[in-house]
């Protein structure tokens, strides 16, 4: 089990951690019914906090920020000599958490995406983990919620009896949601985005050899060029340039933690 705490990647604290430690931390918080925010960031997720002071503050507030992408793991090893042998990939973390939850008698709540995706995702989880109890599901309304709607959603999740809430709203909306709901939802929130679509069978994953070489971005770009070309062809080079500047000590010191968001977004 590896848990070296948070390390600075472009001003954001990313945990140098492995699957075993990540799962153990979440299950412990779930048993204690304790708020605990978790996200798994690839390059795009890290870069959402680089140019946005408010979002960098949100990411810095997360209890656990896993190195989802291989380039983020490489950055931890290069900048901080963490010697991590593997990343903590959100879709894989989801399955490992569900396996542990089934073993420990911890039920889960699924929030986000569409009704169709949730139903298919739930079918996959129950087929893989027959002992897993899904306490409830709620599709996203894909809009900003009123304060009363936000409170009602939190009440629904809390009263379901779930010990873990998986949040699939896409990056960065799911991180905004988890940050804003931390004081309202009395359990771990796991922001895992694409895991919903992957495990529902609605989005294909890159072959293992591409995943090992950090080429998932290329696979997804080929699959969805019109939606993703700008993200990957601008974000990836920017990530590398910023890493170089951090290595030289020019940018991204940890005191650059961003500023408290000026208002609530309440997207759900």
TORPAVO-244020 format. One record per atom (N, C-alpha, C, O, CB): x, z, y. Coordinates in pm, whole numbers, plus 50000, padded with zeros to 5 digits. Glycine has a CB too. Layout:
<nodes>
XZY...
</nodes>
This chain:
<nodes>
500855000049880500005000050000500895000050124501785008350138499045012350001500624990650215501424989250337500534991150458499524984350474502124975450342500905000350544500205002450671501225007550772501515019450780498995012550656501764998250849502805001550946502235003551087502995004751183503854990650949500915004051100500315005851231500294992851309500564982051255501075016451310499964993951437499824982051520501164977651578502024985751612498824984751633501294964351589502464958251650501994948351756500924942351743503364951351542502784946651858502414938251971502604923451939503724918851918503244941952094501494916151936501524901551928500804896052050499574896352057500864896451795501564890952146501034885452270500164895452346499144891752404500224872852241500584908152345499874918452419498704924552344498014933152398499384912752546498474920252220497374925252138497954932952020498884928151955496444913652089497434944451992497904952351879497344947051748496154948351722497524967051896498194941051667497814935951535498424945051429499614947951434498264921151515497624949351335498114958551232498994951351130498624940951077496944965251161500154957151104501014952650995500534959850870500984970950840502554955451024499634953550797498894960250691498644950650577498694938550596497564965950743498364955950457498004947450345496544949950306495884958750361498944949950224496064942050209494664943250168494314957350121493284962850159494354933350058495174963050039494864976149980494644986750086493704994650078495994980349886495524987150186495394997150292494184994250380493485003450420496654997550378493944981450409492784977950492491484982250424490614988150488492774962750519491364979350295490154983150221490014998350218488925003650238490194977550077491105005350193491055020050186490595026050317489795035350317492425025650148491085020850430490675025950561489195023950587488505032750638491485019150671488705012150551487275009050575486385017750487485405023450534486994994150549486715018650359485885026450266485855041150307484815047650299486395025050121486985046450351487015060350398486075062450516485305072050519488455064350437486135053150613485235054250730483775052650689482895059250744485605043650835483525043750591482145041650545481575054250481480425057750506482095030050445482365060950401481895073250336481615084250437480755092750416482925078050234482355083950547482185094150651481115090150754480825097650847483505096550722480525078050735479545072850832480145073150973479525077851068478215081050827481365068150982482115068651107482265054651165482625045451092483495075051086481995052751296482245039651359483695035551341484615043551361481875040051509483905022951302485255018151275485205002951286484584996251203485775022851132485844997451388485744983051413486944975651354488094979851370485634980151564486644964651286487664956951215487464942051246486334937051247487604959451062488554935151272488514920651281489734914851213490734921851194488424915951429489654902251178490774895151117491064883051206490264873751213490464890850968492214883251272492514873051372493524862851324494614866351277493014879451499493154850251336494104839351320494614835751460494384843151556493444826751248495314824551472495914820751601494864819851710495054825151819496644807351588493744813151681492704811651784492184825151829491974827251949491554803251731491984834151736491474847451771492424855051860491994861651955491204855451646493724854251831494714860951916494704854752055494754861952155496134859851855494634841552062494714834752191493484837252278493564835652400494894819852170492344841052218491174844252301491454856152392490824857752497489954847152212492404864652351492714876352433493874874352528494124882752614493004887852346494594863152514495784861152596495434857952742496024863352834496634849852538494464849152759494114845152896492894852052953492444848553062493904830652900492354861752881491124868552923491394883552922491424889752815489914864852830491584889353039491924903553048490864912552988491184922552924492144907453193489584909053006488504917352952488474916552800488284926652732487154913053010488664904452745488614903352600489854909552536489764914852425488484888652558490984909052604492164915852551491914930852541492374937352447493394913052640491184936352638490824950452631489954953152508490154963152439490074954752760489004944252481488134946252364488964946152236488814955052151487044935152358489824936252221490624935352099491544947352084491774952151973491454922452100492074952252195492954963952190492214976452146492824985952098493604966152325490894976452165490084988152129489724988451980489274998751930488814988252212489924977251909489554976851767490424986651688491614988251715489704962551711489804992951590490535002351506491514995151413492595000151385489565010751425491114983451367491944975951273491864961151305490784955151301491504978751126493014955251336493114940851363494034934951256495244936851260493664938051509493444927851162494214922651049494824909051082494234901151156493324921450925496014906251028496654893151048496034882750954496494880750842498174893951023494984876351001494214867150918494994854350887495004849850773492904863550987495624848650987496334835950968497784838050930498404848050968496254827651094498324828550853499744829450818500634829650943501594837250946500144817750728500354821751047501204822451166501214836151232502214840051292500764812151266500114843451223500074857051279500944866251194501654874751247498614862451287500884864651063501784872450975503244868951004504094877751014501454869850826503524856051018504904851951048505374858051179506524862251192505014836651054504464858651277504814864451407505164879251393506114884051455503664862651508504394886451311504704900651287506094902151223506854911051259503634906951196506394893451130507694894251063508834890251155509904896351152507704885450938508604880151238509654875051326509944884651441511104887551471509254861451381508884889551504509064898151621509374912551584510134919351654507824897751708508804917251475508874931651445509474934851308509524946451268507504937551453509924924651235510564926751106509684934951011510164944150944511914933651125508424931451006507484938950922507624935650773507234943750688506064936150967508164924050743508374919950604507084919650522507074923450405509374929150537506014915250584504744913750512504824901650421505254890950465503544912450610504424903150297504494892050202503204883950199503174873150141504784897350064502154889150259500874882150259500094885850384500334896250445500054885650131499174877250420498264880250530497094888450478497034891750360497764867150598496154891750567494894898050527493784888750576493274890050687494734912850587493444879450490492534868450519491094873350518490654879350420492724856950417490354870850626489004876150640488074873650523487454883150474488394870450760487954861150474487074858750359487494866350234486644871150159487034843950328488794867450210489274875150094489064890050116488694897250023490774872150068489294894750238489044908850269487574912250245487254923050196489434912050415486694903150281485264905250259484964907750111484234917150077484464893150309485504899450024485264901149881485854914149829485224921049748485844889349804487044917449874487674929849827486904942149876486794952049805489134930549873486384941449997485584952550048484284953949968483854965049937485264950450197483674942649936482434943249859482674948549718481854955949664481784929349853483794944749658484134950049526484324965149532483834972449446485414943249472485044969849635485274984249650483964991449682483725002449633486314986949760483124985249767481854991449802480964993049679480295003249662481134983049908480954982949592480164983849468480674995149380479895002649322480204970449391481984996349371482585006949288482305020949343482125030449268484095004849276482285021949477482145035049542480705038449578480445049049634482995035449666479775029549547478375032149578478055031149727477145037849776477995045749529478805022949798478575020749941477785007849959478234997249915479925020150021476645008450023475844996450045476274989350173476954995250258474344999950052475884976750185476334968650299475134962350371474064960550313477314957750253475364959050499474384952050581475054939150628476224939250666473884960850704474294928150626474814915250671474114911350801472894909950804474614904250562474894909650907474304905751035474984893351089476204892351090474414917151136474164883751135474684871751197474214859251125473414859951032476184872051201474724847651171474434834751108472934831851108472194836651194474984834550965472484823951011471084820050998470494826450872471224831650788470934804650993469174826050861468524831550741468994824350615469244830750513467004830450754469114811150623469564803550506470964807950463471214810250345469544788450536471874808950560473244812750527473304826950472474034829550377474154811550649472534836050531472524849850482472024850750339472594857850257471664858650572470964843350310470414843750175471404838450072471554844149964469124835650168472074827750106473054821950014474294830850002474854832349894473464807850060474694836750112475824846050112475504858150023476324862449942476164850650256474284863550041473874875149961473814871749812474194879949729472504880250008473334859849778473294855649638474694855149578474904859349464472624841949626475654849949656477034849349608477584863249583478214865849481477914841849707477354872249679477884885749665477274892949545477974899849472477634893849793475994891549526475354898649415475704892549280475694899449178473854898649433476024879649280476484873349155477894878149120478194880849004476464857949167478754879249222480134883649199480224898749173481054903249094481004879949319479354906349241479434921049233478044926549203477334930849294479994927149367477634926449076476274930649040475924944749085474754947849106476094929748891476934953449100476644967149142476534969049291476274980049338477694976049090476734958249367476704959549513475264960049563474434951649526477454947749579474974969749647473654970649708473704965049850474484969549934473154985349710472864955149875472734949650010471534956350075470384953550041472574933950009471824965450168470774973850227469884966250324468754970350348471394985550297470394955250380469594947650474470344935550526471564934550513469184956350590469584926350584470154914350644469374911150771468174913550780470104902350544470084905750869469444902150996470174890051054471374890751082469454914051097469454879151071470064867151128470244868651278469524876051345469204854851098471224861451330471444861351474470304854151545469714844851490472794854851508470004858551667469034851351749469704841151839469034833651911468224861251833471044840751835471844830951909471514830852058471364820352120471614817051851471414842852111471164844252254471544858252298471864866852216469684841252289471504860552427471754873852482470524882652458469394878552485472094873152633470734894652408469644903852381469404913152499470324916252575469934911952254468174917652513467884927852613468414941252563468774942552446466344928652641468474950952650468974964052610468084970152503468584976552410469054973452731466784968352515465864973952414466034966852281465944973252176464404972852461466284953852283466524946452158467824950852092467904952051970466554931252185468844953452174470114958252121469944971752054470474974151946471164959152233469204980752119468954993952062468154992951932468425000251837468215002852162467184983951929466374982251809467204976851693467034980851578465194972951837468124967651725468994962151622469904973051565470064974151443469844950551679470484981051652471344992051607470555001751520471055006451418471954999551728469315004851559468475013951480468195008051342468205015151242467155016751554467934994951338467644988451210468844989251116468704992150997467244973751232470024986651170471244987151088471525001351041471815003650924472464981551166471445010951134471725024951099470725030450998471105037650906471715033551224469465027151015468425032850928468355026050792467635030650704467075031950997469095015050774469055007850647469725015750535469475013150417469734994250662470555025350572471305032850473472645026450437473365031650353470495034350350472965015350501474225008450473475415016950517475295025350607474264994850543476555014650452477785021350490478765012150558479715016750621478425027450370478534998950546479384988750608478494977750662477544973550597480414983050506478814973050783478084961850842479034950150861479994951150937477434965850978478774939050792479554926850813478914918850926477704916850928479624918450682479734914451019479254907351139479804893151137481014891051136479684914751270478904883351135479324869351133478714861551247477704854751229478954862951001479314862451363478814855451482479804845051533479534838351633478494865351592480934843751467481964834651515482824841351621482384850451691481334822051572484054836751630485024842351726484864835251861484824822951864486494840851672484774842551972484974856951990483684865052000483734877052029485784859252114482534858851975481274866051993481164878051901480624888451940480104856751970481654876751779481534888051685482394899851730482014911351709481944883651544483544897051791484384907951842483744914651963483824926751979485774902751879483094906652047482364912352161481244921352111481064932452161481794901152252480504916552011479394924351955479894937451898479344948051930478674916351846480924937051815481434949251751481944959151854481724971151840482544945851651482604954251957483114962952063481964969852135481994981952157483964954952164480944962252171479834967852248478944977052164478304985952219478994956652306478914974852033478034982851947478734994551880478135001651799477414973951843480004996551911480775006951842480145020751859480155028651765482205007151893479605023651976479005036752000477565037551949476965048251950479035039852148477025026251902475635025951858475505025151706474565030651649474925014451921476435018151640476345016051496477285025851426478495025351443476705001451458476705034651347477445045851288478035042151151477735048551050476525057951274478855032051151479515027551028480565017151065480555012351178478485021750924481455013550974482405002851003481684989551028480734986050957483405001350888482154982351129481704968651154482884959451123483984961151177481194966851302482644949651038483704940650994483394926651047482484920050997483844940650838484144922051146483924908951207484704898551127485914897451140484354908751358483984890951045484664881650954484164867350964484554858850883484494886450813483314864351061482954850751097482764840850985481744840750917483944845651185483794832250965483664821050873483454825450728483044817350646484894812450881483724838050696483504842750559482054840650516481794837550400483864857650548481114842250608479714840050575479504825750525478924823650418478804842950697479974816150603479774802050568480564798150443480064790550360480184793050684481784803150430482594800050312481914804950185481744797350089483994806350324481514817550184480954823350062479504819150038478984820749928481054838350068478864813850142477524808150123477604793950067476584788150030476754808250255478814788350062478994774850011478634764050111478424752550074478174772949890478574767650239478204758150343479414752650418479274743550500477254764550441480584758050391481804753550456482924754650353483094765150290482124761950586483684744050337484744744150235486024750350290486344749050409485034729850185486754757150203488014763250240489164753750207489074745350118488204776650169490254755350281491444747450255491994750650117491844761950070492514749950363492624740950050493244743849920494294754849934494884756550040493894731049862494524762349827495484773449833496854769449885497484777149958495644779549699497334757449848498684753649892498724751850044499754754650106499124740649823497624747250104497584745950250497484759750314498084762150419496384737050293496724768750252496614782250304497974789250306498324795750404495624790450222498734787850198500044794350190501014789250296501884796650342500644792350052500854776750335501774770650432501254771150575501824764950664502034756350393500174778350596499634779650731499014767050785499034764650905500714783950823498434758850695497884745950736496354745550731495764734750730498444735050648495724757050729494264757250730493694750250853492674743350846493744771550723494384752150964493924745851088493834730651072492904724451123494874749351205494794724551001494784710050980493624705950892492964695850917496114705450918493374713850788492244710850698490934711250775490104702350762492214720750581490744721850854489494723150928489384712551037488284707951068489384737050989490514708751096490494698251197490044685051137489264677651198491874696651261490524681951016490114669650948488624670150913487924660050922490954667450820488144682050874486724683550837485794682950958484704677350951486514696650763486234688851071485384689551190486174685351315486384693551404484824703751208486614672851322487494668751433486854669751571487504673951667487944654651410485584666051583484954666051715484794680051771484904682051892483604659151708484544689751685484334703451731485644710951752485744719451841483474711051633486654707851672487834716351669489114710251727490134717151735488094720251530489074697551767490334691251808490974698551927492184700751930490084676651844490154702152024490714708552142491284722252109492344726052158489644709852251490574729752024491024743251987492424742651926493324749951968490044749751887492604733951828493854734251753494994726751821496154731051814493634728451617494694715851888495774707951947496274713752078497314709552129495304693851968495544723252134496034729952255496424744552225497414749452278494954729552365495644751152141495884765352116497144767752034497914776852065494694771352045497364759851930498524762151844499864760851918500714769651904498504752551728500074750151996501314749352073501454760752174502544765852196501394735952145500344764552235500384775552333500794788652265501544796552322499014777252402500304790852143500664802852068502174803452044502804813852063499904803251934502744792352002504184791851976504984794252104505964801652102504574778251914504564788152214505274790052341505214804652387506214810152431504674780952450504054810752375503904824752416504734834052327505294843852375502424828852410504814830852197505644839052109507104838552153507804848652153505504834251963507564826552190508934825252237509184833452361510234839752374509254810852264508224833552453508364841352575508354856252545509064863952610507244837852674507544860452447507554874552409508894878352346509434888952375506404877652311509414869752262510704872452197511814874252301512724882352283511074861052100511724866552411512724867452518512464879252611513274881952700512734854552598511344886252591511024897852674510434894352809510444902552900512234905952694509924882052822509404877552951507934880952968507504884353078509614862652966507154879952861505714882152868505244891352755505954893752657504954868752864504014896152772503254902852666503814916252621504044918552503503174893952549504044924852717504344938752682503044945952649501974941952695505104945852799503114956452571501904963052525501124969852636499934972652619502244973052421501764972652751500994978852858499994969052921499114972952997501934984452965500154956252888499224946152938497964946252851497674936252784499884932152939497234957052852496114958852760494794953452813493754954852749495954973352727494814947252929493604941752984492804951953062493264963153086492754936052874491614948053102490774956553185489404958453120488934949653047490614950653327488794969753147487464972753094486474961853136486394958753255486984986553142485714955953042484724945853080483774950953187483314962353181483934941352958483494942453284482674946553397481204947853363480464955153429482834936753510480764940753258479364941853218479214938753069480084932653007478484932253301478094943153013477824940852873477314926552852476564921252934476804951052819477734920452741477294906852709476024907252623475094899452645478424899152636475984916352525474834918552436474394905852364473204902552359473654924152517475354898852309475024886952230474724890952087475484898552026476184876552233473624885952035473284889651898472344879951831471974881951715472674903151897
</nodes>
